[in-house]
Structure formats: C-alpha cells, structure tokens
Amino acid sequence: MSDDVGTAIKTMKLYTHIERIENELKEREMLKADVVDPIALSEIDSMHYFGNKAMEDAVVSMNLDSSSKVLDVGSGFGGPARVLSVLSKCTTTALEVQSDIDEMAKFLTKRCNLDHLVKHEVGDIMTLDLGSLGTGLSSFDGVVSFMVFLHIPDKAALLKNCAQMLKPGGAIFIEDYFCRSPFTDSEVDALANDVFCSDLPTQEEYIQHLQKSGFQNIQFIDISSEWTSYVTTRAEQFVANRSNFEKVHGEPTYLSLLHFYTSVKKLFQGGNLGGTRIIAEKKTDQIL
C-alpha cells in the first residue's frame, strides 16, 4: 500500500469524519439485527451516484454469476462490492487504499455475513504486487470501479494494471470523471484541493488509453447531464436536512460534507467537468 496516497487523499472531505457510518448505523438501529441487510446498508455505505443502479447494470453488462470473480478498485466502505455479490453471488475482491476505511468495510461485510463472498485487501492498484490479488494475474472476470479512477492521474498505467488482472475477454465497468472542455484556474484548484483529482483526460484521450491497454468494444457513455442534476439535488437536500443531520453527526461533519458537496455541484454546473460510464472488454489475444 502507498501510505502517502492513503494519507494525502484525506484532504478530500468525503473521506474524513468516517465515524458518520457508525453514527448512522446506531441511529437506524441496524446493528441490533443478527445479520445486517447489505441492500439497506448501501443507503449509507456507498459514495457513488444513483444508489445500486450501477451495480445492477454491471451485473447484467458483465454477465456475473456465482462462477465470476470480480475486482473492485477503490472499494471504499465495501458497499458496491457487497451489493455485486448479493445480486450475482460472484466473489468480489475489494481493494481499498485507505486502511481506516478498509477496517470499517471488513466489519460491515462480516456483519452482513458476506465474508465468504467479499474479500477485503488494503493496497494501491498502482504500486501493489498485482499477483497477490485473487489467484494472480489474469484471474478476474471483471474489474469495476465507481468514482475512484479520478483520483489516479496516470490513466495509462492504471488501465494497463486493470487489464493485467483480467482474463482474456474479461470486462471492465467504470464510472468516472472526465474533462469535457478546458478547466478554469479556479476549477483546477477545486478539483485538486476538494476532490483530490488532477490531469483528467478528455473522452478522446480516455479511449486512446483504453485501446493502448488492450481493450476493445469500448463504450464511453456520457452521463454528465444526469450527474449534474444528481449533485445539484444532493447539495440542496443536504442543506435542507441540516438540523436532522447535525443531531446525529454534529456540526463539524456537516460543514465538512457541505464544503465537498457544494464544490462538486459548482464543478459540474460549470460544464467543463463530465461524468462517464465506461464498459469495455480485454482482447482475447492481449498479452501484457
């Protein structure tokens, strides 16, 4: 694991005050159950957009079933990994760079009685011995990642590493940010300081990286409009719910998340930041 990355990313306020997960569990009395429902839990343990729709689509797109092995890069609190495994019965390796978030993820997976399907690993996809994941290189049927690749500037190396983990013909299912048009100086600063994000590729650059990494049948789906609406509504609802939120989590956590939600809203409303869903297959004759 890269300790520097795990520490530096804490400048992003979404990844601070992680005790909010425990607070929410207590508020909803979810831990009183012998087994926590991972679908209900996903309402509070996932940090991507539009709930479980992305996981449902990934299961269908990648034809996941009980024989499938999936790598989730940047798995966070483990919500998407657990939902994938619940929906398809696939085995998911959840790779997370932040050790404190990984510890919470392991706890939640155990409480959901899913530790036989979801395996948690701490590490940085850019520096980790890839052979240590799953059963080694070329051992996964799918690689997924939700709102994480934006934190990794070197997309060429990142996608090459993902391709190395896939079996020939294996698929990736990614949701990420991209550059629609040049950012202003203030947007560059906001992306770097509030979102831990730099050097976002354009659509054309992203597709080129995918092709050079050995992917084919590439679908680059622009969902910027939907995400702009989502982050706008999220920020507005968060402000409207301030009183209830602070009763559970306190003012510091509220102000921290408000700063993040407001910054992301402004970035998407500016029109230069885009959102995409990427689906592609590793070439069957690809040797990396």
Steps between C-alpha positions, in 0.01 A plus 500: 500500500609855430484673839548838331186457289297367791593809702490763226150408385368605841507858369177395331229564759289205384764274655521670839261461795447136409341447839185623325447142381494370858277789605252417226502130587413585860235753399327243279555222757637279223755324719228352720427245230698175498573556130499847341320529166766615247240660276365712784857570612588627152294812569775619736821317404531590130662817363407486130191637324147362453510220755516139386404562137866488393553163666181360349616614158850359557360157585304494175772656286773262618271195527606441860396184681623270776799394291621858443796664673497880516757757612361826641771768483457765769226314682445749782274373776424195285143587406528439124701178552239362736211593273672342198547177691146500637347560158710251304662271762836589346820507706629856534845615605461848650822702470519822704800729557379659827559266792242657734227474239608144420467402867145634509425318174616167644281553806195576288557201271523269798181644649329435166624139514666547162864436586483174305432699181670838558872500575656828615855605416691817589713634220566742218426360154794705369768355729364171630640163397209418269575132517389506864139580407255218453683207349743725315525673165229430241277346767200734503194495276426865572653817639268768635559842650255769600618861527860407583712514184468879512745494794770330289662731239696236308211339311734318261671307781174455690316346208797280416495365856127435475550316172768283661251386764238394244465170323499531120150613410442636850317831542539831677211708627612844613326820609732799501556870432645637177585837349228625261680830430795686654466580869536850642777566751250500785358166381848349486553613861162364613560165334842469660411624847142382545482188283864379503490498124738623229583447133158369400502367144263604226269240347739454210803461730316253723403283204858505373627382840247218496598390151872508579435293813344226291128571528246470220124545450534821700185680610564852630162618622470870585276536806603855588147637488365236737788548743462879494137462603595246765772706672283813486209326671734332749643833615157662528353210699804489727452866593126450555571206732769681703320484834434126486851429373669698775296324770665173394842609375573849640581831335866428401397201290217699345725790404764267361256317273324823406828639371557189290145475363494870412835486322398199291169663413677812374746294297229310316286808451799671339467260208869411465489196731332193362386161622530176312423132515758287322443141398764309305649154447857380517609362164512123500848502345634778722840433660618755756 
